[in-house]
Amino acid sequence: MSDVRRQRPASPCVQICRVRNADSLCEGCGRTLDEITAWSRLDEDGREAVWQRLEAEGWPVSGSEPA
C-alpha cells in the first residue's frame, strides 16, 4: 500500500453535504451522488480512482476536516 493511501482518511466526506444542481457534485467532498452511494461497496482500486480524481480537481474543500 502506498504512503498516500495510508495517509488518507477512510472517506473523502468533510460533512458539508450539499449537491450542486449544475454538476451534481457534493460541495464538500466533490464526489458525485453515484460515488457517494457506491463508496462503501468500492474495492481499494475503486476508491483510489475516486481519490485521484478528487485530488486532481482540488477536492476536498481546503481547511475542512475529514469525517
DSSP file (Angstrom, degrees, kcal/mol; ACC not computed):
  #  RESIDUE AA STRUCTURE BP1 BP2  ACC     N-H-->O    O-->H-N    N-H-->O    O-->H-N    TCO  KAPPA ALPHA  PHI   PSI    X-CA   Y-CA   Z-CA
    1    1 A M              0   0    0      0, 0.0     2,-0.0     0, 0.0     5,-0.0   0.000 360.0 360.0 360.0 135.6    0.0    0.0    0.0
    2    2 A S     >  -     0   0    0      1,-0.1     4,-1.8     4,-0.0     5,-0.1  -0.299 360.0-115.5 -74.0 159.3    1.4    3.4   -0.9
    3    3 A D  H  > S+     0   0    0      1,-0.2     4,-1.6     2,-0.2     5,-0.1   0.863 116.0  57.4 -60.2 -36.6    2.1    6.1    1.7
    4    4 A V  H  > S+     0   0    0      1,-0.2     4,-0.9     2,-0.2     3,-0.2   0.927 105.8  48.6 -62.4 -45.0   -0.5    8.3    0.1
    5    5 A R  H >4 S+     0   0    0      1,-0.2     3,-0.6     2,-0.2    -1,-0.2   0.886 110.6  51.1 -62.7 -38.9   -3.2    5.7    0.6
    6    6 A R  H 3< S+     0   0    0     -4,-1.8    -1,-0.2     1,-0.2    -2,-0.2   0.808 108.2  52.7 -69.1 -28.9   -2.2    5.2    4.2
    7    7 A Q  H 3< S+     0   0    0     -4,-1.6    -1,-0.2    -3,-0.2    -2,-0.2   0.625  90.8  95.6 -83.1 -14.1   -2.4    9.0    4.9
    8    8 A R  S << S-     0   0    0     -4,-0.9     2,-0.0    -3,-0.6    -3,-0.0  -0.442  78.8-113.9 -78.0 149.3   -5.9    9.4    3.6
    9    9 A P        -     0   0    0      0, 0.0    -1,-0.1     0, 0.0    -2,-0.0  -0.262  36.2-100.2 -69.8 170.5   -9.0    9.3    5.8
   10   10 A A  S    S+     0   0    0      1,-0.1    -2,-0.1     2,-0.0     0, 0.0   0.754 105.5  17.1 -64.3 -24.8  -11.5    6.5    5.4
   11   11 A S        -     0   0    0      2,-0.2    56,-0.2     1,-0.0    -1,-0.1  -0.987  68.8-128.4-146.5 150.8  -13.7    8.7    3.3
   12   12 A P        +     0   0    0      0, 0.0    -2,-0.0     0, 0.0    -1,-0.0   0.581  69.6 125.7 -73.6  -8.5  -13.5   12.0    1.4
   13   13 A C        +     0   0    0      1,-0.1    54,-3.2    53,-0.1    -2,-0.2  -0.236  35.2 179.0 -57.5 133.6  -16.5   13.3    3.3
   14   14 A V        -     0   0    0     52,-0.3    51,-0.2     2,-0.1    -1,-0.1   0.103  53.1-107.0-119.5  17.6  -16.0   16.6    5.1
   15   15 A Q  S    S+     0   0    0      1,-0.2     2,-0.5    49,-0.1    -2,-0.1   0.777  88.7 117.5  59.4  32.4  -19.5   16.9    6.4
   16   16 A I        +     0   0    0      2,-0.0     2,-1.1    48,-0.0    12,-1.0  -0.840  44.2 179.4-118.9  87.8  -20.5   19.6    4.1
   17   17 A C        +     0   0    0     -2,-0.5     2,-0.4    10,-0.1     9,-0.1  -0.698  24.2 125.4-105.3  84.1  -23.2   17.6    2.3
   18   18 A R        -     0   0    0     -2,-1.1     9,-3.7     2,-0.0     2,-0.5  -0.990  46.5-143.4-138.0 128.0  -24.9   19.7   -0.4
   19   19 A V  B     -A   26   0A   0     -2,-0.4     2,-0.3     7,-0.3     7,-0.2  -0.804  17.2-131.0 -96.0 128.2  -25.1   18.6   -4.0
   20   20 A R     >  -     0   0    0      5,-2.8     4,-2.0    -2,-0.5     5,-0.3  -0.603   6.4-145.9 -77.4 132.4  -24.8   21.3   -6.7
   21   21 A N  T  4 S+     0   0    0     -2,-0.3    -1,-0.1     1,-0.2    -2,-0.0   0.863  92.7  63.0 -64.8 -36.6  -27.6   21.2   -9.3
   22   22 A A  T  4 S+     0   0    0      1,-0.2    -1,-0.2     3,-0.1    -3,-0.0   0.871 128.6   2.5 -61.4 -40.1  -25.3   22.4  -12.1
   23   23 A D  T  4 S-     0   0    0     -3,-0.2    -1,-0.2     2,-0.2    -2,-0.2   0.352  91.5-120.0-132.3   4.8  -22.9   19.4  -12.0
   24   24 A S     <  +     0   0    0     -4,-2.0     9,-0.8     1,-0.2     2,-0.4   0.795  65.2 139.6  58.5  32.4  -24.3   17.0   -9.3
   25   25 A L  B     -B   32   0B   0     -5,-0.3    -5,-2.8     7,-0.2     2,-0.3  -0.836  60.4-109.3-104.3 145.0  -21.2   17.2   -7.2
   26   26 A C  B  >  -A   19   0A   0      5,-2.5     4,-1.4    -2,-0.4    -7,-0.3  -0.541  21.7-139.9 -67.5 132.7  -21.1   17.4   -3.4
   27   27 A E  T  4 S+     0   0    0     -9,-3.7    -1,-0.1    -2,-0.3   -10,-0.1   0.743  97.3  44.4 -67.4 -22.9  -19.9   20.9   -2.4
   28   28 A G  T  4 S+     0   0    0    -12,-1.0    33,-2.0   -10,-0.3    -1,-0.2   0.936 130.5  11.9 -87.2 -53.1  -17.9   19.5    0.4
   29   29 A C  T  4 S-     0   0    0    -13,-0.3    -2,-0.1    31,-0.2     3,-0.1   0.641  88.7-126.3-106.6 -16.6  -16.0   16.5   -1.0
   30   30 A G     <  +     0   0    0     -4,-1.4     2,-0.1     1,-0.3    -3,-0.1   0.477  60.2 138.2  86.4   1.0  -16.5   16.8   -4.7
   31   31 A R        -     0   0    0     -6,-0.1    -5,-2.5     1,-0.1    -1,-0.3  -0.467  53.1-119.3 -79.7 154.1  -17.9   13.3   -5.2
   32   32 A T  B  >  -B   25   0B   0     -7,-0.2     4,-2.5    -2,-0.1     5,-0.2  -0.411  30.2-106.3 -78.6 164.5  -20.9   12.5   -7.5
   33   33 A L  H  > S+     0   0    0     -9,-0.8     4,-2.6     1,-0.2     5,-0.2   0.893 123.4  53.3 -59.0 -38.7  -24.0   11.0   -6.0
   34   34 A D  H  > S+     0   0    0      2,-0.2     4,-2.3     1,-0.2    -1,-0.2   0.912 109.3  47.9 -62.9 -42.2  -23.1    7.7   -7.6
   35   35 A E  H  > S+     0   0    0      2,-0.2     4,-1.4     1,-0.2    -2,-0.2   0.901 112.5  48.8 -65.8 -40.6  -19.6    7.8   -6.0
   36   36 A I  H  < S+     0   0    0     -4,-2.5     4,-0.4     1,-0.2     3,-0.3   0.937 113.8  46.3 -63.2 -46.4  -21.2    8.7   -2.6
   37   37 A T  H  < S+     0   0    0     -4,-2.6     3,-0.3     1,-0.2    -2,-0.2   0.882 118.4  41.1 -63.3 -40.0  -23.7    5.9   -2.9
   38   38 A A  H >X S+     0   0    0     -4,-2.3     3,-2.2    -5,-0.2     4,-1.2   0.624  86.1  99.1 -84.8 -13.8  -21.1    3.3   -4.0
   39   39 A W  G >< S+     0   0    0     -4,-1.4     3,-0.8    -3,-0.3    -1,-0.2   0.835  81.7  49.3 -47.7 -48.4  -18.3    4.3   -1.6
   40   40 A S  G 34 S+     0   0    0     -4,-0.4    -1,-0.3    -3,-0.3    -2,-0.1   0.706 115.7  44.9 -68.1 -18.0  -18.9    1.5    1.0
   41   41 A R  G <4 S+     0   0    0     -3,-2.2    -1,-0.2    -4,-0.1    -2,-0.2   0.544  89.0 106.6-100.8  -9.9  -19.0   -1.1   -1.8
   42   42 A L    <<  -     0   0    0     -4,-1.2     2,-0.1    -3,-0.8    -7,-0.0  -0.426  65.7-131.6 -71.6 143.4  -16.0    0.0   -3.7
   43   43 A D     >  -     0   0    0     -2,-0.1     4,-2.5     1,-0.1     5,-0.3  -0.278  38.4 -87.4 -81.2 179.0  -12.8   -2.0   -3.5
   44   44 A E  H  > S+     0   0    0      1,-0.2     4,-2.3     2,-0.2     5,-0.1   0.877 129.2  49.3 -57.7 -41.2   -9.4   -0.4   -2.8
   45   45 A D  H  > S+     0   0    0      2,-0.2     4,-2.1     1,-0.2    -1,-0.2   0.888 110.3  51.0 -67.4 -38.5   -8.8    0.3   -6.5
   46   46 A G  H  > S+     0   0    0      2,-0.2     4,-1.7     1,-0.2    -2,-0.2   0.919 112.3  45.9 -64.2 -43.6  -12.2    1.8   -7.0
   47   47 A R  H  X S+     0   0    0     -4,-2.5     4,-2.9     1,-0.2    -2,-0.2   0.893 110.1  55.0 -65.4 -39.4  -11.7    4.2   -4.0
   48   48 A E  H  X S+     0   0    0     -4,-2.3     4,-2.7    -5,-0.3    -1,-0.2   0.900 105.2  52.8 -61.1 -40.3   -8.2    5.0   -5.3
   49   49 A A  H  X S+     0   0    0     -4,-2.1     4,-1.9     2,-0.2    -1,-0.2   0.909 111.2  46.4 -61.7 -41.7   -9.7    6.1   -8.6
   50   50 A V  H  X S+     0   0    0     -4,-1.7     4,-2.7     2,-0.2    -2,-0.2   0.943 112.3  50.5 -65.4 -47.1  -12.2    8.4   -6.9
   51   51 A W  H  X S+     0   0    0     -4,-2.9     4,-2.8     1,-0.2     5,-0.2   0.913 109.3  51.4 -56.5 -44.6   -9.4    9.8   -4.6
   52   52 A Q  H  X S+     0   0    0     -4,-2.7     4,-2.3     1,-0.2    -1,-0.2   0.908 111.2  47.2 -62.7 -41.5   -7.2   10.5   -7.6
   53   53 A R  H  X S+     0   0    0     -4,-1.9     4,-1.8     2,-0.2    -1,-0.2   0.941 113.0  49.1 -63.7 -46.2  -10.0   12.4   -9.5
   54   54 A L  H  <>S+     0   0    0     -4,-2.7     5,-3.2     1,-0.2     4,-0.4   0.926 113.3  46.2 -59.6 -46.0  -10.8   14.4   -6.4
   55   55 A E  H ><5S+     0   0    0     -4,-2.8     3,-1.1     1,-0.2    -1,-0.2   0.892 110.5  52.9 -65.1 -39.5   -7.2   15.3   -5.8
   56   56 A A  H 3<5S+     0   0    0     -4,-2.3    -1,-0.2     1,-0.3    -2,-0.2   0.825 112.2  46.1 -64.1 -30.8   -6.6   16.2   -9.4
   57   57 A E  T 3<5S-     0   0    0     -4,-1.8    -1,-0.3    -5,-0.2    -2,-0.2   0.391 122.1-105.1 -93.9   2.4   -9.7   18.5   -9.3
   58   58 A G  T < 5 -     0   0    0     -3,-1.1    -3,-0.2    -4,-0.4     4,-0.2   0.696  61.0-178.5  85.4  20.3   -8.6   20.2   -6.0
   59   59 A W      < +     0   0    0     -5,-3.2    -1,-0.3    -6,-0.2     2,-0.1  -0.592  40.3  51.9 -93.7 161.9  -11.1   18.5   -3.6
   60   60 A P  S    S-     0   0    0      0, 0.0   -31,-0.2     0, 0.0   -32,-0.1   0.667  95.4 -92.2 -77.6 179.9  -11.9   18.3   -0.8
   61   61 A V    >   -     0   0    0    -33,-2.0     3,-1.5    -2,-0.1    -2,-0.1  -0.328  51.2-109.9 -56.1 127.1  -12.6   21.9    0.3
   62   62 A S  T 3  S+     0   0    0      1,-0.2    -1,-0.1    -4,-0.2     3,-0.1  -0.296  99.2  25.3 -64.9 145.0   -9.4   23.2    1.8
   63   63 A G  T 3  S+     0   0    0      1,-0.3     2,-0.3    -3,-0.1    -1,-0.2   0.399  92.9 123.7  84.6  -2.2   -9.4   23.8    5.6
   64   64 A S    <   -     0   0    0     -3,-1.5    -1,-0.3   -36,-0.1   -49,-0.1  -0.676  59.4-129.0 -91.9 145.7  -12.1   21.2    6.2
   65   65 A E        -     0   0    0     -2,-0.3    -1,-0.0   -51,-0.2    -3,-0.0  -0.756  27.7-113.1 -90.6 137.8  -11.6   18.3    8.5
   66   66 A P              0   0    0      0, 0.0   -52,-0.3     0, 0.0   -53,-0.1  -0.311 360.0 360.0 -66.6 154.1  -12.4   14.8    7.2
   67   67 A A              0   0    0    -54,-3.2   -53,-0.1   -56,-0.2   -54,-0.0   0.447 360.0 360.0 -81.4 360.0  -15.4   12.9    8.6
